[in-house]
Amino acid sequence: MEGFKHKRVIVTGAASGIGKATAEQFIQQGAQVGLIDLHADELSQIKESFSAQVYVETVDVTDSQGLLSAITKLADAMGGLDILHVNAGINGTFTPIEALTIDEWDQTINTNLRSTFLSVKAAVPLMKANGGSIVITSSVNGNRVFSNFGASAYSTSKAGQVAFAKMAALELSRYNIRVNVICPGAISTNID
């Protein structure tokens, strides 16, 4: 299959779960793929498993400059960027609001929501001339209220991603940059 031949793709959170599965599908369908994740060994294994053009950058998505630099480096290595899949995320700490520390709140918001903004911010100048597609992995927890207490930071970050995607789609459509958000339910991954 070569449905994405000549496409240049970057996937954040690419070492496992949804990100890994997405990256592997793009690779199998002929795309050049840039992988971003915190886990270098897993990224190396993916790169070694495929003979296609795969590029890797090991970075923590909460490191603003590191993330912006990684996206730029990967796009430069591939000769541009057509598709960005913003997938990196964590569950964070599930605990009642009164017990949730500020650091725990910030870690979840920064990993899930702030890194989404940073990834899209880095991609826009790379896509402006030729258009492109941005896909953000959110969660059904961003659209609904569940009876599982303790998910305030996670649900807030995921609702923020949905709102951000809507505004980004509106703003970036003039450059032929499509923005979509997916909101999966429970999936068996090793998300923390």
Protein Blocks (a to p, Z undefined) as FASTA:
>chain_A
ZZlgoiacddehklgcjllmmmmmmmmnopacddddfblmlmmmmmmmpcbdcddddddf
klmklmmmmmmmmmmmnopafbdcdfbdcebjaddfklpcfklmmmmmmmmmmmmmmmmm
mmmmmmmmnopaddddddfklmbccfbehilmmmmmmmmmmmmmmmmmmmmmmnopacdd
ddddddddfbZZ
